[in-house]
Amino acid sequence: MSALPVIPVEEDDRATPILSIPIPDAARPSLALWVENLSVSFDGFKALTDVTLTLEKGELRCLIGPNGAGKTTLMDCITGKTRPDSGAVFLESRLYDLTKLSEVRIAQLGIGRKFQRPTVFQGHSVYENCELALAGKKGVFRTLFARLSPAERTRIDEILELIGLKDQAKRQAGLLAHGQKQWLEIGMLLAQSPTVLLVDEPIAGMTHAETEKTAELLTSLAGKHTVVVVEHDMEFVRSIARKVTVLHQGKVLAEGPMSQVQKDPRVVEVYLGE
């Protein structure tokens, strides 16, 4: 194995320590995210201990585990909300150590995150929400009074079609049903063209019909995006999972196809059997 070559860094990343992690040459082109030996402690409590995780481009991965397993802390480290005590996170084959960057910079590089509770612009229309997300650094007022290019309009139309809200484009986001708000927030993240999409408990509070549609949506995103879903509903996980990573007490307990993981005695004992 050989170390990844160091590439030029952008101006706002020049102070970022660059680390080289040996990755097999054959594996580099297929990697979307590489988490290496992450450890985090809070007042002596070890939230994560030497967690290593690799995600393939276009993969749909489910991250499961009991409460306190470290799932949220792991996502916080990937997105820059929490600084780990040790370890590193790399996006694709670039040598930006994401743990040293700001949350805004990490988002700009291609990490999108959706929290459990949807956060949309309640007073704006569904279309305007996507427009604002697409705008990047333009700002709210400038964006709403600026003309969209044909390509931008096409992109928004494609997103609204994908999330099933094209017929709700002019409706105020605050008037949407809970599930529709969840889909809109996913659409807003898609407007930013993320490489990796982190989705936290997407079906909480949803009806059965909304849950099924959410499963279809997340499954459709795999391939174009790398999707990581944190979820407690095992029936939902089984419906979408290709590969599952199980965390327990801040460590990776098991990993593999759902059919294999759910039969692991350790997983049954600490999680699925509860």
Secondary structure as the mmCIF struct_conf table of DSSP 4:
data_model
#
loop_
_struct_conf.conf_type_id
_struct_conf.id
_struct_conf.beg_label_comp_id
_struct_conf.beg_label_asym_id
_struct_conf.beg_label_seq_id
_struct_conf.end_label_comp_id
_struct_conf.end_label_asym_id
_struct_conf.end_label_seq_id
STRN STRN1 SER A 2 SER A 2
HELX_LH_PP_P HELX_LH_PP_P1 ALA A 3 VAL A 6
HELX_RH_3T_P HELX_RH_3T_P1 GLU A 11 ASP A 13
TURN_TY1_P TURN_TY1_P1 ARG A 14 ALA A 15
BEND BEND1 THR A 16 THR A 16
HELX_LH_PP_P HELX_LH_PP_P2 PRO A 17 ILE A 18
STRN STRN2 ILE A 23 ILE A 23
TURN_TY1_P TURN_TY1_P2 ASP A 25 ALA A 27
HELX_RH_3T_P HELX_RH_3T_P2 ARG A 28 SER A 30
STRN STRN3 LEU A 31 PHE A 42
TURN_TY1_P TURN_TY1_P3 ASP A 43 GLY A 44
STRN STRN4 PHE A 45 GLU A 56
TURN_TY1_P TURN_TY1_P4 LYS A 57 GLY A 58
STRN STRN5 LEU A 60 ILE A 64
BEND BEND2 PRO A 66 PRO A 66
TURN_TY1_P TURN_TY1_P5 ASN A 67 GLY A 68
BEND BEND3 ALA A 69 GLY A 70
HELX_RH_AL_P HELX_RH_AL_P1 LYS A 71 THR A 79
TURN_TY1_P TURN_TY1_P6 GLY A 80 GLY A 80
BEND BEND4 LYS A 81 THR A 82
BEND BEND5 ASP A 85 ASP A 85
STRN STRN6 SER A 86 LEU A 91
TURN_TY1_P TURN_TY1_P7 GLU A 92 SER A 93
HELX_RH_3T_P HELX_RH_3T_P3 LEU A 98 LYS A 100
BEND BEND6 LEU A 101 LEU A 101
HELX_RH_AL_P HELX_RH_AL_P2 GLU A 103 LEU A 109
TURN_TY1_P TURN_TY1_P8 GLY A 110 GLY A 110
STRN STRN7 ILE A 111 LYS A 114
BEND BEND7 GLN A 116 ARG A 117
TURN_TY1_P TURN_TY1_P9 GLN A 122 GLY A 123
BEND BEND8 HIS A 124 HIS A 124
STRN STRN8 SER A 125 SER A 125
HELX_RH_AL_P HELX_RH_AL_P3 VAL A 126 LEU A 134
TURN_TY1_P TURN_TY1_P10 ALA A 135 LYS A 137
BEND BEND9 LYS A 138 LYS A 138
HELX_RH_AL_P HELX_RH_AL_P4 VAL A 140 PHE A 145
BEND BEND10 ALA A 146 ALA A 146
HELX_LH_PP_P HELX_LH_PP_P3 ARG A 147 SER A 149
HELX_RH_AL_P HELX_RH_AL_P5 PRO A 150 LEU A 162
TURN_TY1_P TURN_TY1_P11 ILE A 163 GLY A 164
HELX_RH_3T_P HELX_RH_3T_P4 LYS A 166 GLN A 168
TURN_TY1_P TURN_TY1_P12 ALA A 169 LYS A 170
BEND BEND11 ARG A 171 ARG A 171
STRN STRN9 GLN A 172 GLN A 172
HELX_RH_3T_P HELX_RH_3T_P5 ALA A 173 LEU A 175
BEND BEND12 LEU A 176 LEU A 176
HELX_RH_AL_P HELX_RH_AL_P6 HIS A 178 LEU A 190
TURN_TY1_P TURN_TY1_P13 ALA A 191 GLN A 192
BEND BEND13 THR A 195 THR A 195
STRN STRN10 VAL A 196 ASP A 200
BEND BEND14 GLU A 201 GLU A 201
TURN_TY1_P TURN_TY1_P14 PRO A 202 GLY A 205
HELX_RH_AL_P HELX_RH_AL_P7 HIS A 208 LEU A 221
STRN STRN11 ALA A 222 ALA A 222
TURN_TY1_P TURN_TY1_P15 GLY A 223 LYS A 224
STRN STRN12 HIS A 225 HIS A 225
STRN STRN13 THR A 226 VAL A 230
HELX_RH_AL_P HELX_RH_AL_P8 MET A 234 ILE A 240
BEND BEND15 ARG A 242 ARG A 242
STRN STRN14 LYS A 243 HIS A 248
TURN_TY1_P TURN_TY1_P16 GLN A 249 GLY A 250
STRN STRN15 LYS A 251 GLY A 256
HELX_RH_AL_P HELX_RH_AL_P9 MET A 258 VAL A 261
TURN_TY1_P TURN_TY1_P17 GLN A 262 LYS A 263
HELX_RH_AL_P HELX_RH_AL_P10 PRO A 265 VAL A 267
HELX_RH_PI_P HELX_RH_PI_P1 VAL A 268 LEU A 272
TURN_TY1_P TURN_TY1_P18 GLY A 273 GLY A 273
#
